[in-house]
C-alpha cells in the first residue's frame, strides 16, 4: 500500500462508516465503467427519449436484452465481498448490477434501482427482469446469438446501431409500457431514497468521534452521488475517495487514493474486523 493509501486506511479503520460505491467497483467483475481511464464515450438513453414512443422503446430493449443476457452472469468480486464485511451503517450504491445484493450487503440503498427489476409506467406493477428476458427470447428468436460480439455498458445496454423495427417488445398485462426499474438520465432519484441517504451521512457528524464517508469506484460525475460528498464536507465529516483517476469530489475530500477498489477495500475490511475484535477483547477484560 502507498503512503496515501495507508493514511486513508487510518481514517477509516475504527470510525462509523457510510460507503458510496460506483461503477469502478464492478470492473473486476467484467462490467465496464463509464468514465474510468480509457473508457469510451457513451450516451445512455434518457428517460425523455425512452417515453417518446415505440421506436425508442424497441431500440432500448433490443440493446438491453443483449447486455442483460451477459450482465446477469457477472459474479461479485473481492471488492463487493469486502464492502459487505465493513460493518458500514449504510452502503449507497450508484450501480444497478445487483452485485451488492448477491453478497448480502446490508443495510443497502440502490440509489438508481436495479436492472434486474422491471416496472410498468402505467400501473406501476413491478416484476422480475428474468421473466421479461425469457419472453423477449421467445418473441425474438436468434437475436442474442446474432449479436454475441457487442460490448456491454455499465447500465446493461450495449453499443449497437441498426434497424430495430422488427424487434418485438411485450407490454405489461395492463397494456402499459415496461421499463427497467432504474433511474434513467433525466429522471429524479425518489425523494425518500435520497432523504434516507442524507440521514445516514448526517449521522456521521454526531457523537464524540465523527464517522467517515468512503467513496469507492465513482467519478462523482453526476450530482446523485456528489451531493452526499458535499453534505459530508459541509459537516466536517472526513471523506475518503478511492478511484482510478480524478473525480468531481476531489477538492472536497480529506484523502484521495488513485487505485482500484478490490485491494484497498479488502485491506480495510481486514483492519476493521481486527479493530472490532480488539474492542470486544477490551470490553470483556473490563
Backbone as numpy.savetxt, mean C-alpha at the origin, in Angstrom:
# Nx Ny Nz CAx CAy CAz Cx Cy Cz
24.77 -2.28 8.26 23.93 -1.09 8.26 24.81 0.17 8.26
24.40 1.16 7.50 25.12 2.44 7.49 24.90 3.19 8.79
25.73 4.20 9.03 25.55 5.02 10.23 24.18 5.67 10.25
23.72 6.11 9.08 22.40 6.75 9.00 21.30 5.75 9.35
21.44 4.51 8.86 20.45 3.49 9.19 20.47 3.16 10.67
21.66 3.09 11.25 21.78 2.79 12.68 21.12 3.89 13.51
21.31 5.13 13.12 20.68 6.24 13.84 19.16 6.14 13.74
18.67 5.79 12.56 17.23 5.65 12.39 16.67 4.50 13.23
17.39 3.40 13.27 16.96 2.27 14.11 16.90 2.69 15.57
17.85 3.51 16.00 17.84 4.00 17.38 16.61 4.81 17.70
16.12 5.57 16.72 14.91 6.38 16.92 13.65 5.52 17.03
13.69 4.32 16.49 12.49 3.52 16.34 12.41 2.31 17.26
13.50 1.94 17.90 13.56 0.65 18.59 12.59 0.53 19.75
12.50 1.55 20.60 11.70 1.37 21.81 10.65 2.46 22.00
10.15 3.03 20.92 9.09 4.03 20.98 7.78 3.45 20.46
6.64 4.03 20.87 5.40 3.72 20.16 5.58 4.06 18.68
4.89 3.32 17.82 5.21 3.41 16.40 3.94 3.33 15.55
3.86 4.21 14.55 2.91 4.09 13.46 3.72 3.92 12.19
3.31 3.01 11.32 4.04 2.71 10.08 3.16 3.05 8.88
3.74 3.77 7.93 3.08 4.08 6.66 3.87 3.41 5.55
3.24 2.50 4.80 3.97 1.78 3.76 3.47 2.16 2.38
4.38 2.03 1.40 4.06 2.33 0.01 4.54 1.23 -0.91
4.48 1.49 -2.21 4.75 0.46 -3.22 6.15 -0.11 -3.12
7.11 0.68 -2.61 8.48 0.19 -2.49 8.61 -1.01 -1.57
7.65 -1.19 -0.66 7.70 -2.37 0.21 7.42 -3.65 -0.57
6.66 -3.56 -1.65 6.24 -4.76 -2.38 7.13 -5.10 -3.57
8.16 -4.29 -3.81 9.01 -4.60 -4.97 9.72 -5.94 -4.80
10.06 -6.31 -3.56 10.71 -7.60 -3.34 9.75 -8.76 -3.54
8.47 -8.48 -3.73 7.48 -9.51 -4.07 7.23 -9.57 -5.56
8.00 -8.78 -6.33 7.86 -8.79 -7.78 6.83 -7.82 -8.32
6.31 -6.94 -7.46 5.34 -5.93 -7.89 6.10 -4.61 -8.05
6.11 -4.01 -9.22 6.91 -2.79 -9.42 6.30 -1.61 -8.70
7.14 -0.58 -8.42 6.60 0.64 -7.82 6.42 1.70 -8.91
5.79 2.81 -8.52 5.50 3.86 -9.49 6.67 4.80 -9.73
7.39 5.13 -8.65 8.31 6.26 -8.76 9.72 5.95 -8.28
10.06 4.69 -8.09 11.41 4.35 -7.68 12.39 4.61 -8.81
13.70 4.57 -8.48 14.71 4.79 -9.51 14.52 3.83 -10.68
14.47 4.40 -11.90 14.32 3.58 -13.10 12.91 3.19 -13.45
11.93 3.56 -12.60 10.54 3.20 -12.91 10.06 4.02 -14.11
9.40 3.37 -15.08 8.90 4.11 -16.24 7.73 5.00 -15.84
7.48 6.03 -16.62 6.36 6.91 -16.37 5.06 6.16 -16.65
4.11 6.22 -15.70 2.84 5.53 -15.86 1.70 6.50 -15.66
0.58 6.23 -16.31 -0.59 7.10 -16.22 -1.80 6.25 -15.87
-2.05 6.01 -14.59 -3.20 5.20 -14.20 -4.51 5.88 -14.62
-5.53 5.07 -14.86 -6.84 5.62 -15.21 -7.40 6.38 -14.01
-7.97 7.55 -14.26 -8.60 8.33 -13.21 -10.04 7.86 -13.00
-10.60 8.25 -11.87 -11.99 7.91 -11.59 -12.92 8.55 -12.62
-12.63 9.79 -12.97 -13.48 10.50 -13.93 -13.48 9.79 -15.29
-12.32 9.28 -15.68 -12.26 8.54 -16.95 -13.02 7.23 -16.85
-12.87 6.55 -15.71 -13.53 5.25 -15.54 -15.05 5.38 -15.66
-15.62 6.41 -15.04 -17.08 6.55 -15.06 -17.59 7.24 -16.32
-16.69 7.56 -17.26 -17.10 8.28 -18.46 -17.93 7.43 -19.42
-17.86 6.09 -19.29 -18.67 5.26 -20.15 -18.12 3.87 -20.36
-18.85 3.01 -21.07 -18.46 1.62 -21.26 -17.10 1.43 -21.92
-16.70 2.31 -22.84 -15.42 2.13 -23.53 -14.27 2.19 -22.54
-14.31 3.16 -21.63 -13.25 3.29 -20.63 -13.28 2.11 -19.67
-14.47 1.65 -19.32 -14.58 0.51 -18.41 -14.07 -0.77 -19.04
-14.35 -0.97 -20.34 -13.78 -2.14 -21.01 -12.27 -2.05 -21.03
-11.73 -0.89 -21.32 -10.28 -0.70 -21.35 -9.67 -1.01 -19.98
-10.30 -0.50 -18.92 -9.75 -0.75 -17.58 -9.78 -2.24 -17.26
-10.95 -2.87 -17.40 -11.06 -4.26 -16.96 -10.26 -5.21 -17.84
-10.12 -4.90 -19.14 -9.30 -5.76 -20.00 -7.85 -5.77 -19.54
-7.36 -4.61 -19.14 -5.97 -4.51 -18.67 -5.82 -5.05 -17.25
-6.76 -4.66 -16.38 -6.69 -5.09 -14.99 -6.86 -6.60 -14.85
-7.65 -7.19 -15.73 -7.82 -8.64 -15.71 -6.48 -9.34 -15.92
-5.66 -8.80 -16.80 -4.33 -9.37 -17.02 -3.43 -9.17 -15.81
-3.43 -7.95 -15.28 -2.56 -7.66 -14.14 -2.92 -8.46 -12.91
-4.21 -8.55 -12.62 -4.63 -9.27 -11.42 -4.35 -10.76 -11.52
-4.40 -11.31 -12.72 -4.12 -12.73 -12.87 -2.73 -13.08 -12.39
-1.81 -12.08 -12.42 -0.45 -12.32 -11.91 -0.24 -11.74 -10.51
-0.82 -10.57 -10.24 -0.62 -9.95 -8.93 -1.12 -10.84 -7.79
-2.22 -11.56 -8.04 -2.77 -12.38 -6.95 -1.87 -13.55 -6.61
-0.89 -13.83 -7.46 0.05 -14.91 -7.15 1.29 -14.41 -6.43
1.41 -13.08 -6.23 2.57 -12.53 -5.52 2.52 -12.93 -4.05
3.67 -13.20 -3.48 3.75 -13.60 -2.07 4.35 -12.47 -1.23
3.94 -12.37 0.05 4.57 -11.40 0.94 6.08 -11.66 1.04
6.83 -10.58 1.23 8.29 -10.70 1.35 8.73 -10.44 2.79
10.03 -10.54 3.09 10.48 -10.33 4.47 10.09 -8.98 5.05
9.94 -7.95 4.20 9.51 -6.66 4.70 8.10 -6.71 5.26
7.17 -7.38 4.56 5.81 -7.52 5.08 5.81 -8.31 6.39
6.60 -9.37 6.44 6.66 -10.17 7.66 7.21 -9.35 8.82
8.21 -8.51 8.54 8.80 -7.69 9.58 7.81 -6.66 10.11
7.08 -6.01 9.21 6.09 -5.01 9.64 5.07 -5.64 10.58
4.66 -6.87 10.28 3.68 -7.55 11.13 4.22 -7.82 12.53
5.55 -7.83 12.67 6.18 -8.13 13.96 6.55 -6.89 14.76
6.34 -5.71 14.20 6.85 -4.50 14.84 6.08 -4.09 16.09
4.86 -4.58 16.22 4.05 -4.15 17.35 3.60 -2.70 17.22
3.39 -2.23 15.99 2.97 -0.85 15.75 1.55 -0.64 16.25
1.26 0.58 16.70 -0.10 0.90 17.12 -1.04 0.96 15.92
-0.48 1.24 14.72 -1.25 1.18 13.49 -0.30 1.07 12.31
-0.66 0.23 11.34 0.01 0.19 10.05 -0.95 0.76 9.02
-0.50 1.81 8.32 -1.28 2.43 7.26 -0.59 2.06 5.95
-1.30 1.41 5.05 -0.67 1.08 3.78 -1.36 1.80 2.64
-0.55 2.35 1.74 -1.07 2.93 0.51 -1.21 1.87 -0.58
-0.75 0.66 -0.31 -0.77 -0.41 -1.30 -2.14 -1.07 -1.35
-2.51 -1.55 -2.53 -3.79 -2.23 -2.71 -3.60 -3.73 -2.94
-2.36 -4.22 -2.80 -2.06 -5.60 -3.19 -2.48 -6.65 -2.17
-2.86 -6.25 -0.95 -3.33 -7.21 0.04 -2.26 -8.02 0.72
-0.98 -7.70 0.51 0.09 -8.53 1.07 0.24 -8.35 2.58
-0.07 -7.17 3.11 -0.08 -7.02 4.58 -1.15 -7.93 5.19
-2.31 -7.99 4.54 -3.38 -8.83 5.06 -2.98 -10.30 5.04
-2.22 -10.69 4.03 -1.82 -12.10 3.89 -0.97 -12.57 5.07
-0.21 -11.67 5.68 0.64 -12.08 6.82 -0.01 -11.74 8.15
-1.27 -11.29 8.12 -2.00 -11.06 9.37 -1.63 -9.79 10.10
-1.19 -8.76 9.39 -0.82 -7.50 10.03 -2.04 -6.84 10.65
-1.96 -6.55 11.94 -3.01 -5.81 12.64 -2.37 -4.90 13.68
-3.02 -3.76 14.01 -4.15 -3.17 13.28 -3.67 -2.56 11.97
-4.52 -2.60 10.95 -4.14 -2.19 9.60 -5.24 -1.35 8.97
-4.85 -0.27 8.31 -5.76 0.51 7.48 -5.23 0.47 6.05
-6.02 -0.09 5.14 -5.67 -0.08 3.71 -6.22 1.23 3.15
-5.38 2.26 3.12 -5.81 3.62 2.84 -6.56 3.73 1.52
-6.06 3.02 0.51 -6.64 3.11 -0.83 -7.49 1.91 -1.20
-7.84 1.08 -0.21 -8.67 -0.09 -0.47 -7.84 -1.30 -0.89
-8.54 -2.32 -1.41 -7.88 -3.57 -1.80 -8.35 -3.96 -3.19
-7.38 -4.27 -4.04 -7.69 -4.67 -5.40 -8.41 -6.03 -5.44
-8.37 -6.77 -4.32 -9.03 -8.07 -4.25 -10.53 -7.97 -4.03
-11.04 -6.73 -3.87 -12.47 -6.53 -3.65 -13.06 -5.73 -4.80
-14.33 -5.92 -5.06 -15.05 -5.23 -6.14 -16.29 -4.59 -5.53
-16.62 -3.38 -5.99 -17.81 -2.68 -5.50 -18.67 -2.25 -6.68
-19.99 -2.30 -6.50 -20.92 -1.80 -7.51 -21.15 -0.31 -7.25
-21.01 0.50 -8.26 -21.18 1.94 -8.11 -22.64 2.33 -7.96
-23.56 1.42 -8.22 -24.99 1.72 -8.07 -25.51 1.28 -6.70
-25.43 -0.01 -6.40 -26.01 -0.51 -5.15 -25.00 -0.60 -4.02
-23.71 -0.39 -4.32 -22.60 -0.40 -3.33 -22.34 -1.79 -2.75
-22.89 -2.81 -3.34 -22.59 -4.18 -2.89 -21.14 -4.49 -3.20
-20.45 -5.12 -2.26 -19.07 -5.55 -2.48 -19.02 -7.07 -2.67
-18.04 -7.51 -3.41 -17.87 -8.93 -3.69 -16.39 -9.22 -3.89
-16.07 -10.49 -3.97 -14.68 -10.91 -4.12 -14.22 -10.75 -5.57
-13.02 -10.24 -5.74 -12.46 -10.08 -7.09 -12.29 -11.44 -7.77
-12.03 -12.47 -6.99 -11.79 -13.79 -7.59 -13.01 -14.28 -8.36
-14.21 -13.96 -7.87 -15.43 -14.38 -8.58 -15.55 -13.64 -9.91
-15.24 -12.33 -9.91 -15.28 -11.57 -11.15 -14.20 -12.05 -12.11
-13.05 -12.40 -11.57 -11.97 -12.89 -12.41 -12.39 -14.14 -13.17
-13.06 -15.04 -12.47 -13.54 -16.26 -13.11 -14.56 -15.93 -14.21
-15.45 -14.96 -13.94 -16.45 -14.60 -14.93 -15.81 -13.93 -16.14
-14.80 -13.09 -15.92 -14.10 -12.46 -17.04 -13.38 -13.51 -17.89
-12.80 -14.51 -17.24 -12.18 -15.61 -17.99 -13.21 -16.32 -18.87
-14.38 -16.57 -18.31 -15.43 -17.28 -19.05 -15.92 -16.46 -20.24
-16.06 -15.15 -20.03 -16.62 -14.29 -21.08 -15.58 -13.91 -22.13
-14.29 -14.03 -21.78 -13.23 -13.60 -22.69 -12.17 -14.69 -22.79
-12.53 -15.85 -23.34 -11.61 -16.99 -23.38 -10.34 -16.66 -24.16
-9.20 -17.06 -23.59 -7.92 -16.88 -24.25 -7.29 -15.51 -24.08
-7.98 -14.56 -23.43 -7.45 -13.20 -23.31 -6.14 -13.18 -22.53
-6.09 -13.86 -21.40 -4.88 -13.86 -20.57 -3.73 -14.52 -21.31
-3.98 -15.65 -21.94 -2.92 -16.38 -22.65 -2.35 -15.56 -23.80
-3.20 -14.79 -24.50 -2.74 -14.01 -25.63 -1.87 -12.82 -25.23
-1.96 -12.40 -23.96 -1.23 -11.22 -23.53 -0.33 -11.54 -22.33
0.26 -12.70 -22.34 1.07 -13.14 -21.21 2.35 -12.33 -21.06
2.74 -11.54 -22.08 4.01 -10.83 -22.05 3.93 -9.47 -21.36
2.75 -8.94 -21.12 2.66 -7.55 -20.68 3.12 -7.39 -19.24
3.67 -6.20 -18.93 4.18 -5.91 -17.59 3.06 -5.43 -16.68
3.15 -5.81 -15.41 2.13 -5.45 -14.41 2.53 -4.16 -13.70
1.55 -3.28 -13.46 1.75 -2.05 -12.70 1.41 -2.27 -11.22
1.81 -1.34 -10.34 1.57 -1.53 -8.91 0.10 -1.62 -8.52
-0.79 -1.04 -9.34 -2.21 -1.06 -9.01 -2.94 -2.23 -9.66
-2.20 -3.17 -10.25 -2.82 -4.32 -10.89 -3.20 -4.10 -12.33
-2.97 -2.90 -12.84 -3.19 -2.60 -14.25 -1.97 -3.07 -15.05
-2.02 -2.98 -16.36 -0.88 -3.32 -17.21 -0.73 -2.26 -18.30
0.42 -2.27 -18.96 0.64 -1.39 -20.09 0.23 -2.13 -21.36
-0.91 -1.76 -21.91 -1.41 -2.42 -23.11 -2.33 -1.45 -23.84
-2.04 -1.22 -25.11 -2.89 -0.37 -25.93 -3.33 -1.14 -27.16
-4.63 -1.36 -27.26 -5.19 -2.01 -28.44 -6.69 -1.75 -28.45
-7.39 -2.34 -29.38 -8.83 -2.19 -29.45 -9.48 -3.13 -28.44
-10.18 -2.55 -27.44 -10.81 -3.35 -26.39 -12.31 -3.52 -26.64
-12.74 -3.18 -27.86 -14.16 -3.18 -28.15 -14.85 -4.52 -27.98
-14.11 -5.63 -28.14 -14.72 -6.95 -28.03 -14.63 -7.53 -26.63
-13.95 -6.82 -25.70 -13.81 -7.35 -24.34 -15.14 -7.19 -23.61
-15.61 -8.28 -23.00 -16.93 -8.30 -22.37 -16.77 -8.12 -20.86
-17.45 -7.12 -20.30 -17.41 -6.83 -18.87 -18.79 -7.05 -18.28
-18.94 -7.95 -17.33 -20.27 -8.17 -16.73 -20.66 -7.01 -15.83
-21.96 -6.82 -15.66 -22.48 -5.82 -14.73 -22.80 -6.49 -13.40
-23.03 -5.67 -12.39 -23.54 -6.18 -11.12 -24.91 -6.81 -11.35
-25.35 -7.64 -10.44 -26.67 -8.26 -10.59 -27.79 -7.23 -10.57
-27.50 -6.01 -10.05 -28.50 -4.93 -10.08 -28.43 -4.16 -11.39
-27.44 -4.46 -12.24 -27.25 -3.76 -13.49 -26.24 -2.65 -13.43
-25.68 -2.40 -12.23 -24.73 -1.31 -12.05 -23.33 -1.63 -12.54
-22.50 -0.60 -12.58 -21.12 -0.71 -13.04 -20.24 -1.23 -11.91
-19.42 -2.23 -12.21 -18.49 -2.79 -11.23 -17.15 -2.07 -11.32
-16.56 -1.80 -10.15 -15.28 -1.13 -10.05 -14.47 -1.80 -8.95
-13.16 -1.93 -9.10 -12.38 -2.44 -7.97 -12.56 -1.52 -6.77
-12.62 -2.09 -5.59 -12.88 -1.28 -4.39 -11.60 -0.62 -3.91
-11.05 0.21 -4.79 -9.84 0.98 -4.49 -10.09 2.44 -4.84
-9.28 3.31 -4.24 -9.40 4.74 -4.50 -8.60 5.07 -5.76
-9.29 5.44 -6.81 -8.63 5.85 -8.05 -8.10 7.27 -7.89
-7.16 7.65 -8.76 -6.77 9.05 -8.85 -8.01 9.86 -9.20
-8.24 10.94 -8.48 -9.43 11.75 -8.68 -10.54 11.43 -7.70
-10.40 10.35 -6.93 -11.33 10.04 -5.84 -10.71 10.47 -4.52
-11.56 10.61 -3.51 -11.09 10.93 -2.17 -11.08 9.68 -1.30
-10.06 9.57 -0.45 -10.06 8.51 0.56 -11.22 8.78 1.52
-12.00 7.77 1.90 -13.11 8.00 2.83 -12.68 8.75 4.09
-13.49 9.72 4.50 -13.12 10.60 5.61 -12.84 9.85 6.91
-13.68 8.84 7.19 -13.49 8.11 8.45 -12.17 7.36 8.46
-11.73 6.91 7.30 -10.45 6.21 7.19 -9.30 7.18 7.49
-9.38 8.36 6.91 -8.35 9.39 7.14 -8.34 9.80 8.60
-9.53 10.01 9.19 -9.61 10.45 10.58 -8.99 9.42 11.51
-9.21 8.14 11.24 -8.63 7.08 12.07 -7.09 7.14 12.02
-6.55 7.35 10.85 -5.09 7.42 10.70 -4.53 8.67 11.38
-5.20 9.80 11.20 -4.78 11.01 11.90 -4.75 10.78 13.41
-5.77 10.12 13.92 -5.84 9.87 15.35 -4.65 9.06 15.85
-4.25 8.06 15.08 -3.10 7.24 15.49 -1.81 8.05 15.46
-1.65 8.90 14.44 -0.45 9.74 14.36 -0.43 10.74 15.50
-1.55 11.36 15.80 -1.61 12.35 16.87 -1.34 11.72 18.24
-1.74 10.46 18.42 -1.49 9.78 19.68 0.00 9.60 19.95
0.83 9.63 18.90 2.28 9.50 19.08 2.86 10.68 19.85
2.15 11.80 19.87 2.64 13.00 20.58 2.25 13.00 22.05
1.49 12.00 22.47 1.02 11.96 23.85 1.95 11.13 24.72
1.83 11.29 26.02 2.64 10.51 26.96 3.98 11.15 27.23
4.76 10.50 28.05 6.06 11.05 28.47 7.12 10.91 27.39
6.99 9.95 26.49 7.95 9.78 25.41 7.22 9.71 24.08
7.55 10.61 23.19 6.88 10.65 21.90 7.18 9.40 21.09
6.17 8.96 20.37 6.38 7.86 19.45 7.00 8.37 18.16
7.09 7.48 17.19 7.69 7.82 15.91 6.80 7.35 14.78
6.87 8.08 13.67 6.22 7.67 12.43 7.28 7.15 11.49
7.12 5.91 11.03 8.04 5.29 10.07 7.36 5.19 8.72
7.98 5.77 7.71 7.52 5.65 6.33 8.43 4.65 5.62
7.85 3.61 5.05 8.64 2.56 4.41 8.20 2.35 2.97
9.06 2.71 2.02 8.80 2.40 0.63 7.81 3.31 -0.06
7.71 4.56 0.37 6.80 5.50 -0.28 7.56 6.76 -0.66
7.33 7.24 -1.88 7.92 8.51 -2.31 7.12 9.70 -1.79
5.94 9.41 -1.20 5.06 10.46 -0.65 4.69 11.48 -1.73
4.57 11.01 -2.96 4.31 11.91 -4.08 2.88 12.44 -4.08
1.97 11.73 -3.41 0.59 12.19 -3.37 0.22 12.53 -1.93
-0.73 13.45 -1.77 -1.05 13.97 -0.45 -1.68 12.94 0.46
-2.25 11.87 -0.08 -2.93 10.89 0.77 -1.99 10.30 1.82
-0.70 10.17 1.51 0.26 9.71 2.51 1.04 10.85 3.13
1.38 11.85 2.34 2.20 12.96 2.82 1.54 13.70 3.97
0.21 13.76 3.99 -0.47 14.52 5.04 -0.17 13.98 6.43
0.08 12.67 6.55 0.38 12.11 7.86 1.78 12.49 8.31
2.70 12.61 7.36 4.04 13.10 7.67 3.97 14.56 8.11
3.18 15.35 7.41 3.01 16.75 7.79 2.42 16.88 9.19
1.42 16.06 9.50 0.81 16.14 10.82 1.80 15.72 11.90
2.55 14.65 11.67 3.55 14.22 12.66 4.58 15.31 12.90
5.10 15.89 11.82 6.12 16.93 11.96 5.58 18.14 12.71
4.31 18.49 12.47 3.73 19.64 13.16 3.60 19.41 14.66
3.59 18.15 15.08 3.48 17.80 16.49 4.83 17.44 17.10
5.92 17.66 16.35 7.28 17.31 16.79 7.44 15.82 17.05
6.68 15.01 16.32 6.84 13.56 16.37 7.97 13.18 15.41
8.98 12.44 15.85 10.06 12.05 14.94 9.53 11.24 13.75
10.02 11.58 12.56 9.63 10.90 11.32 10.86 10.27 10.70
10.81 8.98 10.44 11.89 8.27 9.76 11.35 7.79 8.42
12.07 8.09 7.34 11.67 7.67 6.00 12.72 6.72 5.43
12.30 5.52 5.07 13.17 4.53 4.44 12.63 4.29 3.03
13.43 4.65 2.03 12.95 4.58 0.65 14.14 4.61 -0.30
14.00 3.95 -1.43 15.03 4.08 -2.47 14.81 5.40 -3.20
15.67 6.36 -2.99 15.53 7.66 -3.62 14.85 8.66 -2.70
14.80 9.89 -3.15 14.26 10.98 -2.35 12.73 10.93 -2.33
12.13 11.64 -1.37 10.68 11.71 -1.25 10.26 13.15 -1.01
8.96 13.40 -1.15 8.43 14.74 -0.90 8.44 15.09 0.59
8.65 14.10 1.44 8.65 14.35 2.87 10.02 14.49 3.49
11.08 14.43 2.68 12.43 14.42 3.25 12.72 15.66 4.11
12.22 16.82 3.70 12.49 18.04 4.46 11.80 18.05 5.81
10.80 17.20 5.98 10.06 17.12 7.24 10.58 16.01 8.14
11.45 15.17 7.62 11.88 13.98 8.34 12.97 14.28 9.35
12.96 13.52 10.43 14.05 13.54 11.40 15.24 12.77 10.87
14.95 11.69 10.14 16.00 10.84 9.59 15.50 10.23 8.29
16.37 10.17 7.28 16.05 9.50 6.02 17.10 8.45 5.73
16.66 7.32 5.22 17.55 6.23 4.85 17.24 5.84 3.41
18.18 6.02 2.51 17.98 5.66 1.12 18.38 4.19 0.94
17.40 3.33 1.01 17.66 1.89 0.97 16.36 1.16 0.69
16.48 -0.13 0.38 15.30 -0.97 0.28 14.72 -1.25 1.65
13.52 -1.78 1.66 12.79 -1.91 2.92 13.10 -3.19 3.70
13.27 -4.31 3.01 13.26 -5.61 3.70 14.34 -5.73 4.76
15.58 -5.38 4.43 16.67 -5.54 5.40 16.49 -4.61 6.60
16.14 -3.35 6.33 15.96 -2.39 7.42 14.82 -2.82 8.34
13.69 -3.19 7.77 12.54 -3.57 8.58 12.80 -4.85 9.37
13.50 -5.78 8.77 13.83 -7.03 9.49 14.72 -6.73 10.69
15.71 -5.84 10.50 16.58 -5.45 11.62 15.78 -4.74 12.71
14.86 -3.88 12.30 14.05 -3.16 13.28 13.15 -4.11 14.05
12.56 -5.08 13.38 11.69 -6.04 14.06 12.47 -6.82 15.11
13.70 -7.22 14.79 14.53 -7.94 15.75 14.84 -7.07 16.96
15.18 -5.81 16.73 15.55 -4.93 17.85 14.35 -4.60 18.72
13.20 -4.40 18.12 12.02 -4.11 18.93 11.59 -5.34 19.73
11.74 -6.54 19.14 11.43 -7.76 19.88 12.37 -7.92 21.07
13.66 -7.63 20.87 14.64 -7.72 21.97 14.33 -6.71 23.06
13.94 -5.49 22.65 13.60 -4.45 23.63 12.39 -4.86 24.45
11.39 -5.47 23.81 10.21 -5.90 24.55 10.57 -7.01 25.52
11.44 -7.94 25.11 11.88 -9.02 26.00 12.61 -8.45 27.22
13.47 -7.46 26.98 14.22 -6.85 28.08 13.28 -6.14 29.05
12.30 -5.43 28.50 11.34 -4.74 29.35 10.55 -5.74 30.20
10.16 -6.85 29.61 9.41 -7.87 30.34 10.26 -8.46 31.45
11.56 -8.70 31.17 12.45 -9.26 32.18 12.63 -8.29 33.35
12.77 -7.01 33.03 12.91 -6.02 34.12 11.65 -5.94 34.95
10.49 -6.03 34.28 9.23 -6.00 35.01 9.07 -7.19 35.93
9.52 -8.38 35.50 9.42 -9.57 36.33 10.31 -9.47 37.56
11.50 -8.88 37.40 12.45 -8.73 38.52 11.91 -7.75 39.55
11.36 -6.63 39.07 10.86 -5.62 40.00 9.60 -6.09 40.71
